[in-house]
């Protein structure tokens, strides 16, 4: 069943979008970038600052127009930010002519001045008293630099595929940046100081040379901090190629990081069997640090058969896997956001978003329970959002959630935002509500907010509960009807008796037994009604094509062929089988030989004098001896015509004739 709708806003710009990043200090500001590239007339290269303060509307604040003689924006990230201004880094290749001269200044930096921040309501809507403020700030390029090693090949196709910055530390410690090549003859990852607005060659902290024909599919950085705070200049970097995952530690104070001796291969996709027809292997697409010792990997399966998430410890052990929605044949992007924990909480949660090649977005969380001695980790699905963009999704970006310092009971609702871009010029921002945990949190303390699956409306929930309850009742009624049919307690509507083999049927289909003095009235009445209906329908059918006297004869014959229980029932309700002698007929039960030498029990209406003078003189029930009554009762029970629960009173006045009397007499005289 589809998840409830999540508030989202969409805007269509005039150029394809390839990268996006939220301001880490203000989630109402989103940078997006892209363009048509070099030499494509009519499609500009541009960076746009968007206002995302409203849940259902996006608006442009300012555009930074770039040269059409250079490449489009391929990567983008905020470097520094305040309430008045921000600097951003972008990956933009120089013109082809510049590259042919061996100069490709791929890392650019820009300055953006913000308009005055407007007050917003708890849901992100503009205050009624506030009016839109026109942008009066300044945007300008700050610098550009080449960090990659120049290539000696004739074909110049290298571009800045990955740009990643470490999170800002609480004590304003140093930040480390990393850029990785794409389409380079020899892949390369370069580390640089990211706490400057104009990175240069002197800010390089090290570089990693990849093996031939290898490229870094993704890179991530996490700071290493000890309890004493002495590791503020230490970072851990992870990167993945198509089939391998590597980890290395970087010291910000040194410039020779990334030596082969410091790099550790922590995981590799195994090669297929030598005799396998398909030699393909799953490929890694993205990776992110959850903790300094735990990595989240996004991997595409072979031949477009889906995608999955892996939790990998840097020791090389995969501790958890999660296959994505079956509609996703492959994944194109991933973003992860940490929801800061509180001192009293025992859950660390990361929000995860994965973009599928089918333009869908899967949102889920990974929860780590710190109270568990083994550090229990679990994936939890949140929502699946199909067909978000017209064409392929190029990037995903979560906002940075900065929990409020005020007590939860005096804080407005909190949200986490997710931005996605596509080459169809579209940008979509989803606003995900966060929930305090536990609910309510401790009194007068800031809440720990978690991302939980959307809750359906009360009407929808009640409807679903009602349908489930009705389904449960229907299933219960079905099995009850089948059981009572097998036991012979109700007429056959389902034909349940034919569902079982004879041994099982004989074990289940036992007559109902009650205490003396109580009758199974419902069962008896149901059987009488069913048999009467069948007899009436049969007689009516014959009456259509037969004369009246034949119909009357058939009706009388049908009445005489009724079973003992039926005849007793008709007598008790005042039918024509009364034993008061008004019509000279009585109910007589015969026990005689049938075909095959077996004995059979039958009941019918017969003239009283004829019955009393027959071959085996009939006796009324009250005239029988005790051992004769015992014999007859056993025969009646075996034939299903009487039970001990009905009592002997119902048998008074009934005539009994046949082998049972003869055998009973022999036994009595012995």
N, C-alpha and C positions, 0 to 999 in steps of 0.2 A: 504494500500500500504506500502511495506517495506521501512524502513528508508535507506538513503544512507549509505554505509559502513563506519565504524569508524576505523581508523588505530589501529592495534593490533599486538602484538608480543607474541609468544608462545614458551615455552621450556618444555621439558620432562626430569625430573630427574630420579633418580634410586630408589626412595622411595615414599610412599604415603605422601601427604601434608595435614596438618590439620590447619595451622595457617599462617598468613602473616601480616606484618606491614611495612609501609614506614618510612624512616628516616624523622622526622618532619622538619629538616633543609635542606634536599636535596632529592628531589623526584626521583633522578636518582639511589637511593640505596634502595633496597627492601630486607627485611629479610623474609625467609620462613622456616618452620620447620615441621617435621613429623617423620615418620619411621614405621618400622614393629612391634615395641613393644618388649616385653621381650621374649626371647627364640625362636624367628623366624629366623632361619638360612638363610643367604643369603640376608636379607632385613635389612639394617642398620637404626639406628636412627641418625638424622642429622639436623643441622641448616645450611642454605646456604644463603650467601649474593649475590644478583643478581644485575647486572648492567642493568638499564632500560633506559639509555640515548637515545637509538635509538628507533624510533617508531615501527619498524618492526623486531627487533631482541633483544633477551634477552641473556645474557651471565653470567656465574658463575665467581665471584670474589674470593670467599674463602668458604670453607666448615668447619664446626665445627663438628667433629665426636664425637658421644656420645656413651656411653656404651650400648652394646646389652643385658646386664643383667638387664637393667632398662626399664621403659616404654618409649613410644614415646612422642614427643612434642605434647601437646594438646592445648596450648595457648602460645601467644608470643606478646611482646610489647617492643618498644624502651623506655628506661628509660632516658638516657642522651645522648647528641650527640654534637660533634663539627666537624670541617672540617677534623680533623686528627683521631678522634677515637669516639667510641660510646659504651655505655653499654646497655644491653638488659635483660629483665626478661622473663622467660619461665616456663611453667607448665610441670613438668616431675616427674612422680611417681618414688619412690625408688623401688628396687627389691622386689619381693614377700617375700623373706626371711627377709628383713629389716622390711617390714610392719608387718609380723607376730611377730616381736619383739617389735611392737608398735612404730616404727620409720619410718615416711614417709616424707622425706624432698622434698616436692613437688614444692617449689618455688626456681628456680635457677637463677643465674645472670652470665653474660658473658661479656668479653671485646673483642672488635674488633677494630683493627687499620686499617685505610683506606689507600689505595695507593694514590699518588698525584692526585688531581682532574684534569681531562682533560677538555680542552676547547671544547665546543660544539656549533654548529650553532643554529639558531633559531628553527629549526625543530628537534633538538636532534641528528643530524648526526655528526659524528666525523669530526673535522677539517682535511683538507688534509695534513696539515703540522705536525699534531700530530700522534704519533705512540702509539700502545697499550703498556701500562705499566704493567710489571709483578708485581704480588702482593709480597711485601716483609715485610708486617706487621706481627703482632702477634695476635693470638686469644687464649684466655684461659678462664677457668671457674674461676669466682671470689668467688662464695659462694653458699650455699644451706641451706634452712631453712624450718622448718615445722611451719606453722601459724595456722593450724586447730587443734581443740581439738581432742586428740587421742580417737579412738573408742574402746570400750570394747568388741565389737562383734567379733565372730570368723572369719566371712567372711570379708576380707579386700578388698573392691572394691572402696573405696572413691578415687576420683581423682580431680584435679583442673580444673573444668569445665570452669570457667570464670576468666579472668584477665583483669582488666580495670584500666587505669591511667587517672587522670585529665589532661587537656591541660596545657601546660607550660604557666605561667603568664608573662605578659610583663615586670614586675618589678622583675623577677626572684624570685617570692614568692614561698612558699612551694607547693609541689605536693602531692596529696593524691592518694593512690592505693587501689584497692579492689580485693579480690579473693573470689570465691564462689565454694562450693563443688558440686560434682556430684556423684550419687549413694551412698550417705552417709545415715546411719540410721536416723540421724537427720541433716537436712540441716543447713548450716552455711555460713555467709558472714563475712569476716574479713577485717577491714580497717588498712592500714599501711602507714608509711612515704615512699614516692616513690622518694624522692630527695636524696637518698643514693644509692650507688652501691652494698651494701651488707646488705639488710634488715635482721633484726633479731627480736627476741621476744620483745626486748625493743622498737622497732619501731611500735608496734601495737597500734592503736588509738581507738580501740573498736571492738566489734563483735556483730552480730545479730544471735540469735538462731531462726530458723524457726520451724514451727509446724511439728509434726510428719507426715511423708510421703510427705512433701513439699520440693521442690528444687527451687533455683533461676534460672529461665530460662535465665535471662540476668540482667546485672547491668550497670548503667552509673553514671558518676560524672560530676558536673559542679561547677565552682568556683562562689562564691558570692562576688561581689565587689560593694561597694557604691561609690557615687560621691567623697567622701572624702578619698577613698582608705583604710578605717579602717577595712574593712571586708576581708582582704587578707588571713586570716587564716580560713575563713568559707567556707564550701562546702555544696552542696546539693546532696544527693544520692537518686537515684530511682532504684527499682528492681521490677521484676515481677515473679510471679509463673505462673502456668498454667492458673489460673483464676482470680488472684488478682494483683493489682498494688499498691505499697507502696512508700512513700517518707519520708525521714528523713534528718535532718541537722546534719552536723559533724563539730566539732570544732577541728582544727588541734592541738591546744595547750592542748587538754585534752586527756585522755586515756580511758574514760568510755563512749564513744559514742555508740549508738545503743541500748540504753535501751528501753524496751517496751513502756514506757511513751512518748518517742520522735518519735515513728514511727506512721505514719498516713496512713491509708488505704484510697486511693483516688478513687479507681474504682474497681469494680468486675463484672465478667460476670454473669448475672442472671441465676438462675436455671430454667430448662425447666418446663413446666406445669406438675402438678402431674399426669395428665391423658395422657400425651404425650407418644407415643410408643417408641420414641428415647430419651433417657435421656442424650445423649452426649451434651457437650457444646463447643463452640469455645475456642481455646487455644492460649495464648500469646506466641510468639516466640522470639521477640526482642523488645528493647526499647532504645530510645536515647533522650537526652535533646536537644531541639532547643533553648530555653531560660530557665532561672530559673523557669519560671511558665508555660512552654509549653512542653509537651512530645509527641514524635512520637512513636506509637506502631505498631508492625507488628503482625497480628493475623491470624491464620489458621482457616478456617471455618470447620464445622462438616462434617465428612465422606468424606474428600478430595474434597469438593465442591468449593475450591478456597481459596484465601487469600485477605486480605484488610489491608489498612493503616488507622490508627485512629490518629487524633490530639486531645490530651486530656489536658485540663487545670488542674493544680494541685488542683483546687477547685472541680474537679470531673465531669466537664462538657465536653462532646465530642463535639467539634465545627465543625469537618469536617471528612468525610470518603472518601476513595478512593479504589474501587475494582480494583485488578490487572487483567492482561490479562487472558482471559477465559481459555487459555491453561495451566495456572498454577493451579494445583490441591492443592498444598501446598507449603510453602516457607521454606527455610532452613537457610538463613543468610541475614543480612542487614548491610549496612554501610552508614554513613552520613558524609558529609563534609560541613563546613561553608565557604562561599565565602565572605571574609571580605568586609565590605561596605566602602564607601567614605563619607566624610562630606556633599557633595552636593547631594548624592543619596537618594532616598526615598524608596528603595527596599532592604530588607534583604533576601538573598537567601541561601537555603541549598540544596546541591545535594544529591540525595538518590539513592541507588542501592539495589535491592532485588534479591536474587537468588532463583529460583524455583526448585522444585524437579525434573523437566524435564530438568535440566541443562541449563535453560535459565536465562538471566539477564535482569531485567527491570530497566531502568534509567529514573528518573523523578526529578523534583524540587518542592520545596514548597517555594512560594514567600510570604513574609509579606510586605504589603504596609504601611510604617510608616506614610505616609501623610494622611491615612484614619483615621477619628476620632474613628472608631471602630476596627482598626487594622485588615483590611481585609487580609485574608489568602487564598491562592489558590494553588492547585496542578497543575503542568504543565507537560505533558508527554514529554520525550526527545527521547527515542528510546527503542526498544525491540530487544534483541539479542538472538536468539534461538540457542540451541545446541552448547554451548561454550566449554563444556568438554565432554569426552566420558562417564563419570559416575558422580555421585553426587558431587555437589559443597560443599566444606567444610567451606570456609571462603571468605569474601570480605573485601577489604581495599582500601579506598581512600587515595591519597596522601594529605599532608597538603599544601594548596595553600598560598604562601607568596607573596603578590602583590609587584611588583617592585616600588621603590620610585621615579623613574625617570618619566618625563612626558610621556604620552601615545604615543605621536608622535615620540618619540625617543626610544621606547621599542620594543623588538622583540615579536612575537606572544607568547601568554601565553596558558598553557595547565593544565588540571587536569587529573591525572592518576587514573585508577581503576584496582586493581589486584584481581584475583580470583584464587583459588586453588581447587584441587580435589583429591580424593583418587586414581585416575588413574595416579598419579605422574606428573600431568600437572599443569603449572602455565601460566596464560594469563594476559597480561597487555594491557588495552585499553587506548588510548591517546585521551582525549576529548578537542577539541578547545574551548577556552573561548572568549567571545566577549565584547569589551568595552561598557559600558552603562553610560549615553546615548551616542549615536554615532553621531558625535565625542564628547568626554568629554570636559569640560571647558579647555580653552587653558592653556598650561604649568602646568597642574595639573596631578597627578597620576590618572589613570583610575580606575573605579569600574568595575571589570570583572564579567560577568554572564555566566552561562551555558545555552545556547539556543539550541533548536532543530536543527539538521543538515539541511542545505539548499541544495536542489537538484541542479544539474548542470543546466545551462541555457538551454541546449538542451532538457533535460528531462522536465524542467518547461514549455518551449514553446510547447512541444508536448502535455503535459497535458492540457495546456490552449487551444490549438487548438481543441483537442478532446471534451473538455467541450463546447467550442463555437459551434462546429458542432452539438453536441447533443442538445444544446439549440435551434439552428436553425431548426433541424429536428422536435423537439417537437412543435415549433411554426408553422412550415409548416403543420404538421399533424392536429393541431387544426384549422388552417385557411382553409385547404381543407375540413375538416368535416363541418365547419360553412358554407362555400360557397355551399357545396352540399345540406345542409339542406335548404338554401335560394334559391336553384335552379339556382345558378350562374355558376356552372360547371357540367360536366358530372359526374355520380356516379361511383367512383372507390372504395370507402370505404364502401358504403352502410350505410352512416351516418343517413339517414332519418329513418331507422328502429331502431335506438338507443333510440329514444325519444317517449314518450307517445303522443297521438294525441293532447291533449290540449297544451302541451309544443311545439310540432312541429308546430301547427297552429299559436302560438304566435311568434315563431322565423321565420318561413318560410313565410315572407312577400316579395312581389315583390320589386325589386330595383326601386327607384324613383329618377329621375334626373330633372334638370331644363329644361324648354321648349327649344327645339332646339338642345338638346344633346341626343344622343342615347347610349344605353348600347350595343355598338357594340360587345364587347368581349362576353357578355352573350348571345346575339342573335346568334353570329357566332358559339359559343360552342354548343348551342342547335341544330342549323341546322346541324352542322357537326356530332354530336352524332346520331341524328335521321336518317340522310342520311346513315351513316355507318350501322346502324341496318337494315334499309330497303334494302340496297345493299346486305348485307350478306344474308338476308332472300330470296331475289330474286335469288341470285347466287346459293343458296342451292337447290331451286326448279328447277333451270335450268338444273341441272345435270341429272335429271330423266324425263324431259318433252321435247316435241318437240319444235321447234323454234317458231312456231306461238303462242303456249301456253305461252312461255317465254315472247314474245313481249306483249301479252295480259296482263300477270301478271305485267309486268313493267309499262304498261299504267295504270293499276288499282292501283298500288302502288303509282304512281305519283298523281292520283286523290284523294287518301286517306291522302295525306299530310295535316297537319294543316294549318290554315290561315297564321301564321307567316312564315312557311316553304315555302308556295306558294308565298308569297310576296317576300321572300328572293330570290327565284329562278327567279322571274320576274325581280327583280332589277339588277341581275347579267347577264341578257340576256338569261334566260331559255325559255322553251316552254310555259310559262304561260303569255306571254306578252298580253296586252290588246289592241294591235294595229289592231287586226282583221285579221292578216295574216293567222291564222289557224282556225278562227271562234269559238274559245273557250274563255271563261272568267272565272274568279274566282267568285264563288257564295257562299255566306255565308247563311246558313239556320238555322232558329230557330224553332224547332218542338218538338212535344211530344215524349218522350222516354218511355221505359218500366217502369211501376209503376206510371205512371201519371206525372212524372217529365219532365221538359223541357231540351232540349239538344241543343248545338250549334255545327254545323259542317261546314266544308269548303271543296269545291271540284271544279274540272274543269267541265264545262258543256257548251253545245252548246249555243251560245248567244241567238238565236231565241227561243229555247226551254225554256231557263230560263226566258225570258221576257214574255212568254205566259203561264207560269205555273199557278197552282191553286192560289198561292199568287204571283201576278205579282212582279217580281224583279225590284228593282230600283238601279241605280248606286248611289254611295255615294253623289255625288254632286247634285243629284235630291231629296235627302231626306230633309224633313223639320228639323228645329232645334230641336224640341222635339223628332223627330224620331232619329236624330243623337245622342241625349243624351241617349235615351233608348239603342241604339245599342252599344254605347261606354261602358255603364255600363255592358252589356252582355259580351262584348269582354274582359273587364278588369277582370270580375269574372271568365271567362274561361281561363285566362292567355294567350290570343292570341294578346293582345295589351296593351300598357301603354300610359298614357298621354304624357310621355317624348318622345315618338316616333312621336308625331304630327299627325294631320289629313291628311297630304299630302300623307302618304303611303297608305291611304284608297281610294284615288281617282281611279275611274274606276272599283272598286269592286262592284259586285252586291249583294244586300241584299234582302232576301225573307223569309217569314214565319210569325210566330205569332207576332214577334216584330213589323212588318209593320202594321198588322191588329190592334194590340193594340194601336200602335202609332197613326193610323188613327182615331180610336174611341176617343182617348184623344184629338186629334187635333180638331175634329168636335164638341166636347162637349162644 
